[in-house]
Amino acid sequence: MSARLAAKLLPTLEPEDLRVLLAVEVGTRNHEFVPQERVCFLSRLPEKAVSYRLERLHALKLINRWSGAYVGYAPTTAGFDCLALNALVRAEILEALGRALGVGKEADVYEALTPDGERVAVKFHRLGRTSFRQTRRLRGYTPTDVYVAWHWRSRAAAKREFEALSLAYARGVAVPRPIRRNRHVVVMGMIEGAELVEYRDLPEPEETLLRVLENLRRAYVDAGIIHADLSEFNVILEPDGEILIIDWPQYVDKSHPNAEQLLRRDVRNIVRFFRRRYGISVDVDEALAYVKGLTSTLSI
């Protein structure tokens, strides 16, 4: 996996390697593949030094080379990961990358250690795993009328998620604690447990459903946000029975034109899951009214 490759290679990279890799990244704002002369300009290094570093980075699989009307370069996924990890290490946020906690269609999550020995979760957004059309159609926060490198789309997703976690966590919503974001990577409090969909039997399913709806209510009423992509796949049940609601890059403000529709869908998805899996019957409209703060209690 690219994050593991990046973590392995990062200690071997010299300052000039990182300087050229950063120049290639910056150049992708305007080029799909960045010409070498542009890399020289952005890195402020002599052409001979840039040529050597580009060859070295290419051999390490941190950049791709394209030959056509000109020769150009673009970071690989591992190259982007290297830049993000380097920034987080320099900021004394991360010390070491550990085991994978989960690999999905649009993100990889790893356990990591901080310099103080705290276990944290590190999420690498990977929007490039879906097609360009699908990503544009589903992700309203990414531009649709100009070329944007996959990294910049993943970066936008990470920024959105960090914003949502910050808003929600500050209002007491059961979400991972946001720690730091750099590029397409979000560092957050440790995620332990499993997704609701993984559990075939819960000791108190009614209580778990109520916890989920209570936190949706807190997010909506107190933080003013809606998850907008909630299902049994992004609610984590922790070993102590508490929950964490994860995966927030599609969140919307409750003033969004489609807020009612998106909130209803979130509530419906959770209510239907508990009805299907555990036979718990809750009216979607009643649950929605509770989440919106229109009623003070909900009978389950």
C-alpha positions as CSV (number, residue, x, y, z in Angstrom):
1,M,0.0,0.0,0.0
2,S,1.2,3.5,-0.8
3,A,1.1,4.8,2.8
4,R,3.4,2.0,3.9
5,L,5.8,2.7,1.0
6,A,5.8,6.4,1.9
7,A,6.5,5.6,5.6
8,K,9.3,3.3,4.6
9,L,10.9,5.7,2.1
10,L,10.5,9.0,4.1
11,P,13.5,8.5,6.4
12,T,15.7,7.8,3.3
13,L,14.8,11.0,1.5
14,E,17.1,14.0,1.4
15,P,15.9,17.6,1.8
16,E,16.5,18.1,-2.0
17,D,14.3,15.1,-2.8
18,L,11.5,16.5,-0.8
19,R,12.0,20.0,-2.3
20,V,11.7,18.6,-5.8
21,L,8.7,16.4,-4.9
22,L,7.0,19.4,-3.4
23,A,7.7,21.4,-6.6
24,V,6.1,18.7,-8.6
25,E,3.0,18.7,-6.3
26,V,2.7,22.5,-6.6
27,G,3.0,22.3,-10.4
28,T,0.0,19.9,-10.6
29,R,-2.2,22.8,-9.8
30,N,-1.8,23.9,-13.4
31,H,-0.4,20.8,-15.2
32,E,-1.5,17.2,-15.3
33,F,2.2,16.4,-15.8
34,V,4.7,19.1,-14.7
35,P,7.5,20.1,-17.2
36,Q,11.0,19.8,-15.8
37,E,11.7,23.5,-16.4
38,R,8.7,24.3,-14.2
39,V,10.0,22.0,-11.5
40,C,13.3,23.9,-11.7
41,F,11.5,27.2,-11.3
42,L,9.4,26.1,-8.4
43,S,12.2,24.3,-6.5
44,R,14.8,27.0,-7.1
45,L,17.4,24.3,-7.8
46,P,19.8,24.0,-10.8
47,E,18.6,21.9,-13.7
48,K,21.3,19.3,-13.1
49,A,20.2,18.8,-9.5
50,V,16.6,18.7,-10.5
51,S,17.3,16.0,-13.2
52,Y,19.1,13.9,-10.6
53,R,16.3,14.2,-8.1
54,L,13.6,13.5,-10.6
55,E,15.4,10.3,-11.7
56,R,15.8,9.3,-8.1
57,L,12.1,10.0,-7.2
58,H,11.0,8.1,-10.3
59,A,13.1,5.1,-9.3
60,L,11.6,5.1,-5.8
61,K,8.0,5.2,-7.4
62,L,7.2,8.5,-5.8
63,I,6.6,10.3,-9.2
64,N,5.3,9.2,-12.6
65,R,7.0,10.3,-15.8
66,W,5.0,11.1,-19.0
67,S,6.6,11.6,-22.4
68,G,4.7,13.3,-25.2
69,A,5.1,16.8,-26.6
70,Y,7.3,17.3,-23.5
71,V,8.5,15.3,-20.6
72,G,6.5,15.9,-17.5
73,Y,6.1,14.5,-14.0
74,A,3.3,14.0,-11.4
75,P,3.5,12.5,-7.9
76,T,2.2,9.0,-7.4
77,T,-0.1,8.3,-4.5
78,A,2.9,7.3,-2.4
79,G,4.6,10.6,-3.3
80,F,1.6,12.6,-2.0
81,D,1.6,10.4,1.1
82,C,5.3,11.2,1.6
83,L,4.7,14.9,1.5
84,A,1.8,14.7,4.0
85,L,3.6,12.4,6.4
86,N,6.7,14.5,6.3
87,A,4.7,17.6,7.2
88,L,3.0,15.7,10.1
89,V,6.3,14.4,11.4
90,R,7.9,17.8,11.2
91,A,5.0,19.3,13.1
92,E,5.5,16.6,15.8
93,I,2.1,15.1,15.2
94,L,3.2,11.6,14.1
95,E,6.1,9.4,15.0
96,A,5.4,6.1,13.4
97,L,2.8,4.5,11.1
98,G,1.4,1.1,12.2
99,R,-1.2,-1.5,11.1
100,A,-4.0,-0.9,8.7
101,L,-7.4,-0.4,10.5
102,G,-9.4,-0.4,7.3
103,V,-9.2,0.0,3.5
104,G,-12.2,1.3,1.6
105,K,-13.1,2.6,-1.8
106,E,-12.2,6.2,-0.9
107,A,-9.9,6.0,2.1
108,D,-7.3,4.0,3.9
109,V,-7.1,4.2,7.7
110,Y,-4.0,3.3,9.7
111,E,-3.0,3.2,13.4
112,A,-0.1,5.5,14.2
113,L,1.9,6.8,17.2
114,T,2.5,10.3,18.2
115,P,5.9,11.4,19.7
116,D,4.2,11.2,23.1
117,G,3.3,7.5,22.5
118,E,-0.5,8.2,21.9
119,R,-2.2,5.8,19.5
120,V,-4.1,7.7,16.9
121,A,-5.9,7.0,13.6
122,V,-4.6,8.4,10.3
123,K,-7.0,8.6,7.4
124,F,-5.6,8.9,3.8
125,H,-8.4,10.1,1.5
126,R,-8.3,8.3,-1.9
127,L,-10.9,9.8,-4.2
128,G,-9.0,8.5,-7.2
129,R,-10.3,5.0,-6.7
130,T,-13.7,6.0,-8.1
131,S,-14.2,7.2,-11.7
132,F,-13.9,10.9,-12.6
133,R,-17.6,11.1,-13.5
134,Q,-18.7,9.3,-10.4
135,T,-16.6,11.5,-8.1
136,R,-17.8,14.7,-9.8
137,R,-21.5,13.6,-9.5
138,L,-21.3,12.5,-5.9
139,R,-19.0,15.1,-4.5
140,G,-20.5,18.5,-4.7
141,Y,-17.5,20.2,-3.0
142,T,-15.1,19.5,-5.8
143,P,-14.9,21.6,-9.0
144,T,-16.6,20.2,-12.1
145,D,-15.7,22.7,-14.8
146,V,-11.9,22.5,-14.6
147,Y,-9.2,19.9,-14.5
148,V,-8.3,19.0,-10.9
149,A,-5.7,16.4,-10.1
150,W,-7.0,13.5,-8.0
151,H,-4.9,14.6,-5.1
152,W,-6.6,18.0,-5.0
153,R,-10.0,16.2,-4.8
154,S,-8.8,14.0,-2.0
155,R,-7.4,17.1,-0.3
156,A,-10.8,18.8,-0.5
157,A,-12.4,15.7,1.0
158,A,-10.0,15.7,3.9
159,K,-10.5,19.4,4.5
160,R,-14.3,18.9,4.6
161,E,-14.0,16.0,7.0
162,F,-11.7,17.8,9.4
163,E,-14.1,20.8,9.4
164,A,-17.0,18.5,10.2
165,L,-15.1,16.6,13.0
166,S,-14.1,19.9,14.5
167,L,-17.6,21.3,14.6
168,A,-19.1,18.0,15.9
169,Y,-16.5,17.2,18.5
170,A,-16.7,20.7,20.0
171,R,-20.5,20.1,20.5
172,G,-20.1,16.7,22.2
173,V,-21.0,14.6,19.2
174,A,-19.6,11.1,19.3
175,V,-17.0,11.4,16.6
176,P,-13.2,10.8,16.5
177,R,-11.2,13.7,18.1
178,P,-9.8,15.8,15.3
179,I,-6.0,16.4,15.7
180,R,-4.5,17.7,12.5
181,R,-5.0,17.7,8.8
182,N,-2.3,17.9,6.1
183,R,-3.2,17.6,2.4
184,H,-5.4,14.5,2.0
185,V,-4.6,13.1,5.4
186,V,-6.6,13.5,8.6
187,V,-5.1,12.6,12.0
188,M,-7.8,11.8,14.6
189,G,-8.3,10.0,17.9
190,M,-8.0,6.3,17.8
191,I,-10.9,4.3,16.3
192,E,-11.5,1.0,18.1
193,G,-14.4,-1.4,17.5
194,A,-16.3,-2.4,14.4
195,E,-18.9,-1.1,12.1
196,L,-22.5,-1.8,13.1
197,V,-23.0,-4.0,10.0
198,E,-20.3,-6.4,11.4
199,Y,-22.4,-7.2,14.5
200,R,-24.9,-10.1,14.2
201,D,-26.1,-9.7,17.8
202,L,-26.2,-6.7,20.1
203,P,-27.0,-7.0,23.8
204,E,-29.1,-3.8,23.8
205,P,-29.9,-2.9,20.2
206,E,-32.6,-0.4,21.3
207,E,-30.0,1.5,23.4
208,T,-27.5,1.6,20.5
209,L,-30.1,2.9,18.1
210,L,-31.1,5.6,20.6
211,R,-27.4,6.6,21.0
212,V,-27.0,7.0,17.2
213,L,-30.2,9.2,17.0
214,E,-29.1,11.2,20.0
215,N,-25.8,12.0,18.4
216,L,-27.5,12.9,15.1
217,R,-29.7,15.3,17.1
218,R,-26.7,16.8,18.8
219,A,-24.9,17.2,15.4
220,Y,-28.0,18.9,13.9
221,V,-29.3,21.0,16.8
222,D,-26.0,22.0,18.5
223,A,-23.4,21.8,15.7
224,G,-25.7,22.7,12.8
225,I,-24.5,19.9,10.5
226,I,-25.8,16.8,8.8
227,H,-23.7,13.7,8.0
228,A,-25.4,13.2,4.6
229,D,-24.0,9.7,4.0
230,L,-24.9,7.8,7.2
231,S,-25.5,4.1,7.2
232,E,-24.6,1.0,9.3
233,F,-21.1,1.1,7.6
234,N,-20.0,4.3,9.2
235,V,-21.2,3.9,12.8
236,I,-18.5,2.2,15.0
237,L,-19.5,0.3,18.1
238,E,-16.7,0.6,20.5
239,P,-15.7,-2.2,23.0
240,D,-17.3,-0.3,25.9
241,G,-20.7,-0.1,24.0
242,E,-20.3,3.6,23.0
243,I,-20.5,4.6,19.4
244,L,-18.5,6.7,17.0
245,I,-19.9,8.2,13.8
246,I,-17.2,8.4,11.2
247,D,-16.7,9.4,7.5
248,W,-17.9,13.0,7.4
249,P,-16.5,14.5,4.1
250,Q,-20.0,14.8,2.6
251,Y,-21.4,16.7,5.5
252,V,-23.7,19.7,4.9
253,D,-24.8,22.6,7.0
254,K,-28.4,22.4,8.1
255,S,-29.1,25.6,6.0
256,H,-28.3,23.6,2.9
257,P,-31.1,23.5,0.3
258,N,-31.3,19.7,0.5
259,A,-30.8,19.5,4.3
260,E,-34.2,18.0,5.0
261,Q,-33.9,15.4,2.3
262,L,-30.3,14.4,3.4
263,L,-31.2,14.3,7.1
264,R,-34.3,12.2,6.4
265,R,-32.1,9.8,4.4
266,D,-29.6,9.5,7.2
267,V,-32.3,8.7,9.7
268,R,-34.1,6.3,7.4
269,N,-31.0,4.4,6.7
270,I,-30.3,3.8,10.4
271,V,-33.9,3.1,11.4
272,R,-34.3,0.6,8.5
273,F,-31.0,-1.2,9.5
274,F,-32.2,-1.7,13.1
275,R,-35.6,-2.8,11.9
276,R,-34.1,-5.3,9.4
277,R,-31.4,-6.7,11.7
278,Y,-33.1,-6.5,15.1
279,G,-36.8,-6.1,14.5
280,I,-37.0,-2.7,16.2
281,S,-39.9,-0.7,14.8
282,V,-39.4,3.1,14.9
283,D,-41.4,5.5,12.7
284,V,-39.0,7.5,10.5
285,D,-41.0,10.7,10.8
286,E,-41.0,10.4,14.6
287,A,-37.3,9.7,14.6
288,L,-36.7,12.7,12.3
289,A,-38.7,15.0,14.5
290,Y,-36.6,13.9,17.5
291,V,-33.3,14.4,15.6
292,K,-34.4,17.9,14.5
293,G,-35.2,18.9,18.1
294,L,-38.9,19.2,17.5
295,T,-39.7,16.6,20.2
296,S,-37.8,16.0,23.4
297,T,-38.1,12.2,23.6
298,L,-38.4,9.2,21.4
299,S,-40.0,5.9,22.3
300,I,-38.1,2.9,21.1
